[in-house]
């Protein structure tokens, strides 16, 4: 059975069926989002949206910014965990934090986060001796933490409040609850699978040893905390009335985030917004849109600007250090003895 599955996967890879299917899914998600946004936003009063943004309580914006900062702080543990998992305990936490913050904030905004985030990580980690394969392993393990956390939050949230997911996927609540329980069951099976003995994926030098049971639970906990902070940031920026509760907003937020990732559009632009507007249909559209714009400003734009500035300063500092190295090396070079024709 296992051999048949491997052969099937190899055939799909050779014919690039999985890649083509992924592109088709992305296009379908983006097209559906554009259709939904067109029908929802065509009657929007832009002045009301701007007024709602201006009338948002400063305390709410400050609290949302605090939750966003806490979320990005949690993201640093994605890289810390991944780098330790590949056996590079010598890399300091400050390097993990820099790589995680800049790679995620740039990847979120530029799109194709696996490529853009990987390139940023390589630029930072290569200075500490990590090669392209090591960085690829770090990206894989960090991504695994993200998806495990997403699955846990979505499974728990939808199992508790399936009606929230029904507003997005239009499936009956009973079906959503069954799907949520299947997700949670799949997580438990995965934790048990990696607990029995070391599990590896990949081939040759690309082989990655998956974290064991206890470490996988730690991965899930990190992902839950990260998404929890992000959902809280969105929650405090949504309209006060009607108060649908944090769980509803969290389930819809995670669902919208996953759809945004599936579309591969920068920051899930259009797809995330359409899912939020559909899921929170009972809220005033202008006020909800104002909250979403503020969230994008805090979670996407501000960290992106900070990351670009930090990386620019880092490159300038590294460039200045490299310019100092040749003169220093020349000064330490042994001088030729008088009468010796050799240059030393």
N, C-alpha and C positions, 0 to 999 in steps of 0.2 A: 504493500500500500504506500509506504513511504517512498519507495523507488518510483512508483507511478506518479506520485505528486511532484517529485523532483524533476522527472522528465517533462511533465506538463509545464512546470514553471520555466524550464530551459527552452522549450518550444515557444512559449509566450514571449520570452526575452529575445530569442533569435528573430522572431518576426515582428518585434516591437509592438505587439498587440496591447500590452499593458500601457505603454507610452501613449499609443493612439487612443486608448480608452480613457486615459487620464485627461488628455487634451479635449476629447469629446465631452467629458463630464464638466470640465472647467467652462467650456463654451456654453453648455446647456445651463449651468448655474448662473453665469453672468447674463445670459439672454433672459432667463426668467426674472432675475433681479431687476434688469432694466425695464422689463414690462411692468413689474409690480411698482417700481418707483415712479414710472410715468403716470400710472393711474392714481397713485397716492399723492404725489407732489404737484400735480397739475393745478390743484385748487389751493395750494399753500400761499398764505399771505407772508411775503418775505419781510415786510416791515414788522409784523408780529413776531417773527422768529428773532429778529435783531433786538426787539424790545424785550423779549423773554430772556435773551442772553444777558442784556444789560441789567435786568431786574433780578437775576440770580443772586442769592445771598452770598456775600464774600466768604462767610463761614463755610458754606457748602462747597464753594470752589476750593478753599484751603483744605477742607477735609478730603475732598476728592484727590487733590494733589498729594496729600499725605498718603492716601491709600495707593496711589500710583507709584510713589517713591518706595513704599513698602513692597509692592509687587515687583518692581525692578530689583530691589534688594534680594528678594527671594530668588529671582532669576540667576543671581550670581552663584547660588548653590547648585544650579543645574551643572555648571561648568566645574565647580569644585568637586562635585560628586563624580562627574565623568572623568576628569583628569586623574583623580585618585583611583578610579576603577581600572584604568589602563596601566596603573603602576607608577605614575609620575607624581609621587608625594612631594618631590623637591620643588615643584612649581608653587610659588607663594600665592596666598589667597588674593592679594591685590591684583595679580596678573589674571587670575580667574575672573575676578570682578570686572576688570577692564574689558576682557574678551567677551564676557557674557553681555554686559550692558551695551557695548558698541555694536556687537554682532546682531543682537536682537532688535535694537532700536533702528539700525540701518536696514536690516532685513525686513522688518515690518513695513517700512515706508517704501523701499525700492521694489519689493516683491521678489519672487523666486528666492526666498530666504535661505534655502538649502545651499544655493550657490553664493549669494552675496554675504550671508552670515559666515559661511565656510571660508571665504576669501579673507574676511576681516579677522577671523580667528587665526588663520594661518599666518597672517602678517604679524600678529602679536605673539603667538606661541612659538613660531620658528626662532625667535630670539632666545628661547629657552631650550632649543634643541629638538623640538617636536617636528617630525617630518609630515608630509602630506597624509600618509596613512594614519599616523597618530591623530592628526586633526580630524580626519574623516571618522575615526572611532569616537572621538569626543563629540562630534556633531550627532552621530548616531545615538549615543547614550543620552545626550541632552534631549534629543528629540523623543527618545523613548520615555524619558521622565515626563515630558510635556503631554504625550498622548496617554500615558497611564493616568496622569492626574485628570485629564479631560474626561476619560472614560469613567473614572470614579465619581467625579462631580456630576456628570450627566446621568450616570446610572442611579446614584443616590437621589438626585433632585427629581428626576422624572418618576422614579418609583414612589417618591413621596407626594409629588404633585404632577400627575400625568397630563392634567388639563393644560398646564403651561406649555408643554411640548406640542400639544394638539393645535395650539394657536399658530404654530410655525409649520409643522409637517402635515396638518389637516387629517391626521389619523385619529381614530377613536381613542379615548383615554385608556381603555382596557388594553388595546394593542400596544400603546406606548409603554404601559406598565410592564407588559410581558417582555417587550424589547429591552427595557431598563433592567429587569431581573436577569435577562440573558447576558447583558453586558457585565453585570456584577458577577454572575456565575463564571463568565469567561475570565474575569480578573482573578477570581479565586483559583480557577484551574491553572492559570498561568503562574500564580504565586506558588502553588503546590508543585508544578512542573519544574521550576527552577530551584525548588527547595530540596528535591531528592538527590540531585547530583549536579555538578557543574555542566552548564549548557553553553554550547558555542554556536555562533552563526558566522557565515562567510567561509572563505577558502584562503589557504596559504597565509601570507602576511596580512591579509585583510580579515583574518579571523578575530572575532570579538567574543570574549567570555561574558555572558550575561550575568548581571548581579544575582546573588542568591536570594532566598526567600526574605530574610530580614532586610537586606538592602533594597529589595524591590518594594517592600512596604514603606521604607524610607523614601524611595522615589515617589511613590503614590502620595505620601504625606506632603512632600515638597510641592508637587503639582497642585494638590488641593489648596494649600495655603496661597500659592501664587494666584490661582484663578479666583480664590475667595477675595483677595484684596482687589483684583481687577473688577470683579462683580460689585464689590462695595463702592468702588469709585463711580461706576455707572449708576448704581442705585441712588446715591446721594444727589445725583444730577438729574434724576427723573422727576417729573411733576409730583407734588405732594398728594394731589387728588386726581384720580382715586388711588388710594394706597393699596396696591395689589400684594405687597409683602416682598421681602427680600428673596425668598426661595423662588418665586415666580420670575423675578427679574434675573436672578442668577441662572436659572434653567434656560431662559430665552437668550441671555447674554452668551452662555457657552455654546448653545446651538448656533447662534449667529456667527460666533467666532469660528466654529468648525466649518460652517458654510463658506466663510470668507477665506479660510485656508484652502478649501477645496477648489475655489475659483482661481487661486494664485494671483489675484489682483492685488496691487500694492495696498497694504492695510485693509484688505477685504473691502476696498472702496466700492460702494454700491450694493454689494451682496450683504455685508454686515448690516448696513443701514436699512435695506429692504426687510431683512428678517426681523430686526428690532421693531420697525414700524408695524409690521404685520402681527408680530407676537404681542405687542403692547397696544393693540388696536383701541382699547378703552380709554387711553390717555389722549389729551389734547395734542394734535399732531405738531402744531407750532412749538409748543413748550417741550415736547419730547425731542423734536429735531434740534432745538436750542441746546438741550442737555447733551445730545449726541455730538454736536459740534464742539462743545466745551470739552467733552471727553477726548475727542480726537486731538484737540489742541494740547491737552495735558499728557495724553498717553503716547501720541505719535510725534507731533511737531516739536514740542519742547525737548524731549529726549533725543530726537534726531539732530537738532541743532547743537545740543551739548556734545553729542557723540562726534559729530564732524569737527567741532572746535577742539575737542580733546585729542582726536587722532591727528589733526593738523599740527597742534603743539608738539605732540609726541614725535612726529616725523621731523619737525624742525630741530628738536633737541637731539634726536638720533643723527641727523645730518651734520649738526655742529660737532658732535663727538667724533664722527668719522673724519671730519676735516682736521681735527687735532691729532689724529693717530699717525698720519704720515710724517709730519715734522718731528713727532716724538720718536718714531722709529728711526728716522734719519739721525737724530741726535744720539741715539743709543748705538748706532752702527759703529763698529771699530774703525778707527782712522788708520790709513796706511803708514807704515814706518818710513822715515825719510831714507831715500835711496832705494826703496822697494818699488818697482815699476807697477806692481799689481794694484788694483783699485781697492784692495782690502776686501 
